[in-house]
Amino acid sequence: MTAVTDSALSLLGLALRGNNLAVGEEPVANACRAHRAKLVLTAADAARNSVERAERWARAGGAAWLPAPWDKEVLGRALGRASCAMAALTDAGLADALIRKLPDIDPIYHEIAKGWAAGLLRPERKRL
C-alpha cells in the first residue's frame, strides 16, 4: 500500500474512533435515515445488492455515495474487522478530507473530487 492509501484508511479509522463512521448495513441505513451520513462508501468487491442498497439509502438521506478503492478485506482491516462492505462518514470535514485523498490513490477520483468540491454530489433529501 502507498502512503496516501495508508493515510486515507487511517482517516477512516480516526473517524470510527471519533464516532463519526457508521460501519455495516444497519448502522449505515440508520445514519442515512437520520440524515447524519455525509458520504457512503462501498467496498470495491461488495455484492451488487449491497451496493444498490447503499446508493438508495445515501440518495434518500441526502448523502453522497462512492465506490471505495479498497476491497472488503482491506477496508475491514482498517476498521478493526475481518471485512466491511459499506460505511458512512457522518462528519462533513472528514468526508471532505477523504475525498481529497482519493485522486492520489486512483486518478478515476479526480472528477469525483471536483464534483464534491462544487457541491454536485449531494442529491436532494428524500424520505426513507
VOROLO-261543 format. One record per residue: x, y, z of N, C-alpha, C in turn. Coordinates in steps of 0.1 Angstrom, whole numbers, plus 5000, padded with zeros to 4 digits. Example, Ala and Ser with C-alpha at 12.3 -4.5 7.8 and 13.67 -1.06 7.14 Angstrom:
% residues 2
(atom (5132 4943 5078) (5123 4955 5078) (5132 4967 5078))
(atom (5128 4978 5071) (5137 4989 5071) (5129 5000 5079))
***
This chain:
% residues 128
(atom (5008 4988 5000) (5000 5000 5000) (5009 5012 5000))
(atom (5003 5023 4994) (5011 5035 4993) (5008 5043 5006))
(atom (5016 5054 5008) (5014 5062 5020) (5001 5069 5019))
(atom (4996 5073 5007) (4984 5080 5006) (4972 5071 5009))
(atom (4973 5058 5005) (4963 5048 5008) (4963 5046 5023))
(atom (4974 5045 5029) (4975 5043 5044) (4969 5055 5051))
(atom (4972 5067 5046) (4966 5079 5052) (4951 5080 5051))
(atom (4946 5076 5039) (4931 5076 5038) (4925 5066 5047))
(atom (4930 5054 5047) (4925 5043 5056) (4926 5047 5071))
(atom (4937 5054 5074) (4939 5059 5088) (4928 5069 5092))
(atom (4925 5077 5082) (4914 5087 5084) (4901 5080 5087))
(atom (4898 5069 5080) (4886 5062 5083) (4886 5056 5098))
(atom (4898 5051 5101) (4900 5046 5115) (4898 5057 5125))
(atom (4903 5069 5122) (4901 5080 5131) (4886 5084 5132))
(atom (4879 5084 5121) (4865 5087 5121) (4858 5076 5130))
(atom (4861 5064 5129) (4855 5053 5137) (4857 5056 5152))
(atom (4869 5059 5155) (4873 5061 5169) (4866 5074 5175))
(atom (4863 5083 5166) (4856 5096 5170) (4841 5095 5169))
(atom (4836 5083 5166) (4822 5080 5165) (4816 5088 5153))
(atom (4824 5089 5142) (4819 5097 5130) (4819 5087 5118))
(atom (4818 5074 5121) (4817 5064 5110) (4807 5053 5114))
(atom (4797 5051 5105) (4788 5040 5107) (4793 5029 5098))
(atom (4795 5017 5104) (4800 5005 5097) (4790 4994 5096))
(atom (4788 4989 5084) (4778 4978 5082) (4765 4983 5077))
(atom (4757 4974 5072) (4744 4977 5066) (4734 4985 5075))
(atom (4732 4979 5087) (4722 4985 5096) (4726 4999 5101))
(atom (4739 5000 5106) (4743 5014 5110) (4743 5024 5099))
(atom (4747 5020 5087) (4747 5029 5075) (4733 5033 5072))
(atom (4724 5023 5072) (4710 5027 5069) (4704 5036 5079))
(atom (4708 5034 5092) (4703 5043 5103) (4709 5057 5101))
(atom (4721 5058 5098) (4728 5071 5096) (4721 5079 5085))
(atom (4718 5071 5074) (4712 5078 5062) (4697 5082 5066))
(atom (4690 5074 5073) (4676 5077 5077) (4676 5089 5086))
(atom (4686 5091 5094) (4687 5102 5104) (4693 5114 5097))
(atom (4696 5113 5084) (4703 5124 5077) (4716 5128 5083))
(atom (4723 5119 5089) (4736 5122 5095) (4747 5118 5085))
(atom (4745 5109 5076) (4755 5105 5067) (4759 5116 5057))
(atom (4771 5118 5055) (4776 5128 5045) (4782 5121 5033))
(atom (4788 5109 5035) (4794 5101 5024) (4793 5087 5028))
(atom (4787 5079 5019) (4785 5065 5020) (4795 5058 5010))
(atom (4803 5049 5016) (4813 5042 5008) (4809 5027 5007))
(atom (4811 5021 4996) (4810 5006 4994) (4823 5001 4990))
(atom (4827 4989 4995) (4839 4982 4991) (4839 4979 4976))
(atom (4850 4978 4970) (4851 4976 4956) (4845 4962 4952))
(atom (4846 4953 4961) (4841 4939 4958) (4827 4936 4966))
(atom (4820 4947 4970) (4808 4945 4977) (4797 4939 4967))
(atom (4788 4931 4972) (4778 4925 4964) (4769 4936 4958))
(atom (4764 4933 4946) (4756 4942 4939) (4744 4947 4947))
(atom (4738 4938 4954) (4726 4942 4962) (4730 4951 4973))
(atom (4742 4949 4979) (4746 4958 4990) (4749 4972 4984))
(atom (4756 4972 4972) (4759 4985 4966) (4746 4992 4963))
(atom (4736 4985 4957) (4723 4992 4954) (4716 4997 4966))
(atom (4716 4990 4977) (4710 4995 4989) (4717 5007 4994))
(atom (4731 5006 4995) (4739 5018 4999) (4736 5030 4991))
(atom (4735 5029 4978) (4732 5040 4969) (4718 5046 4972))
(atom (4709 5037 4974) (4695 5041 4976) (4694 5048 4990))
(atom (4700 5043 5000) (4700 5049 5013) (4707 5063 5013))
(atom (4718 5064 5006) (4726 5076 5005) (4717 5087 4998))
(atom (4711 5083 4987) (4703 5092 4979) (4691 5097 4988))
(atom (4684 5088 4995) (4673 5092 5003) (4677 5100 5015))
(atom (4689 5098 5020) (4694 5105 5032) (4701 5118 5028))
(atom (4702 5121 5016) (4709 5134 5012) (4724 5133 5013))
(atom (4730 5121 5012) (4744 5119 5013) (4750 5115 4999))
(atom (4763 5117 4997) (4769 5112 4985) (4773 5097 4987))
(atom (4774 5090 4976) (4778 5076 4976) (4790 5075 4966))
(atom (4800 5067 4971) (4811 5064 4962) (4816 5049 4964))
(atom (4820 5043 4953) (4827 5030 4955) (4841 5033 4960))
(atom (4845 5026 4971) (4858 5028 4976) (4868 5021 4967))
(atom (4881 5026 4968) (4891 5019 4960) (4897 5006 4967))
(atom (4891 5002 4978) (4896 4991 4985) (4885 4980 4986))
(atom (4890 4967 4987) (4881 4956 4988) (4876 4955 5003))
(atom (4867 4946 5005) (4861 4944 5018) (4872 4940 5029))
(atom (4881 4932 5025) (4892 4928 5035) (4900 4940 5039))
(atom (4905 4948 5030) (4913 4960 5033) (4906 4970 5041))
(atom (4893 4973 5036) (4885 4982 5044) (4882 4977 5058))
(atom (4879 4965 5059) (4876 4959 5072) (4888 4959 5081))
(atom (4900 4956 5076) (4912 4956 5084) (4915 4970 5089))
(atom (4912 4980 5081) (4915 4994 5086) (4905 4998 5097))
(atom (4894 4991 5098) (4884 4994 5108) (4884 4984 5119))
(atom (4894 4975 5120) (4895 4965 5131) (4885 4954 5129))
(atom (4881 4950 5117) (4871 4940 5115) (4877 4930 5104))
(atom (4871 4919 5103) (4875 4909 5093) (4872 4915 5079))
(atom (4860 4921 5077) (4857 4927 5064) (4846 4938 5066))
(atom (4845 4946 5056) (4835 4957 5057) (4830 4960 5042))
(atom (4817 4958 5040) (4812 4961 5027) (4807 4975 5025))
(atom (4803 4982 5036) (4799 4996 5035) (4801 5003 5048))
(atom (4803 5016 5046) (4805 5025 5058) (4800 5039 5054))
(atom (4796 5047 5064) (4791 5060 5061) (4798 5070 5071))
(atom (4805 5080 5065) (4811 5091 5073) (4800 5101 5076))
(atom (4799 5104 5089) (4789 5113 5094) (4794 5127 5097))
(atom (4807 5130 5094) (4813 5143 5096) (4817 5148 5083))
(atom (4812 5160 5080) (4815 5166 5066) (4830 5169 5064))
(atom (4837 5174 5075) (4851 5176 5073) (4859 5164 5070))
(atom (4856 5153 5077) (4863 5140 5074) (4859 5135 5060))
(atom (4847 5136 5056) (4843 5132 5043) (4850 5140 5032))
(atom (4852 5153 5035) (4859 5162 5025) (4874 5158 5025))
(atom (4880 5155 5036) (4894 5151 5037) (4896 5138 5030))
(atom (4887 5129 5031) (4888 5116 5024) (4887 5118 5009))
(atom (4877 5125 5005) (4876 5127 4990) (4888 5134 4984))
(atom (4894 5143 4991) (4906 5150 4986) (4918 5141 4985))
(atom (4918 5130 4993) (4929 5120 4992) (4927 5110 4981))
(atom (4915 5107 4977) (4912 5097 4967) (4918 5098 4953))
(atom (4919 5110 4948) (4926 5112 4934) (4941 5108 4935))
(atom (4947 5109 4946) (4961 5104 4947) (4962 5089 4948))
(atom (4951 5082 4951) (4951 5068 4952) (4948 5062 4938))
(atom (4938 5068 4931) (4934 5064 4918) (4929 5076 4910))
(atom (4935 5079 4898) (4931 5090 4891) (4916 5091 4887))
(atom (4909 5080 4887) (4895 5080 4884) (4887 5089 4893))
(atom (4892 5092 4905) (4885 5100 4915) (4887 5115 4913))
(atom (4895 5119 4903) (4897 5134 4901) (4884 5141 4898))
(atom (4876 5136 4889) (4863 5142 4885) (4854 5142 4897))
(atom (4854 5131 4904) (4845 5129 4916) (4849 5140 4926))
(atom (4862 5142 4929) (4866 5152 4938) (4862 5166 4934))
(atom (4863 5169 4921) (4858 5182 4916) (4843 5183 4918))
(atom (4836 5173 4915) (4821 5174 4918) (4818 5176 4932))
(atom (4825 5169 4941) (4823 5171 4955) (4826 5186 4959))
(atom (4837 5191 4954) (4841 5205 4958) (4831 5215 4953))
(atom (4825 5212 4942) (4814 5220 4936) (4801 5218 4942))
(atom (4799 5208 4951) (4787 5205 4957) (4777 5198 4948))
(atom (4782 5191 4938) (4774 5184 4929) (4770 5169 4933))
(atom (4777 5164 4943) (4775 5150 4947) (4764 5148 4958))
(atom (4757 5159 4961) (4747 5158 4972) (4733 5158 4966))
(atom (4726 5146 4965) (4713 5146 4960) (4703 5153 4969))
(atom (4691 5155 4964) (4681 5161 4973) (4677 5150 4983))
(atom (4674 5155 4995) (4670 5145 5006) (4655 5141 5003))
(atom (4654 5128 5004) (4640 5122 5003) (4637 5114 5015))
(atom (4625 5112 5017) (4620 5105 5029) (4623 5090 5027))
(atom (4628 5083 5037) (4631 5069 5037) (4619 5061 5041))
***
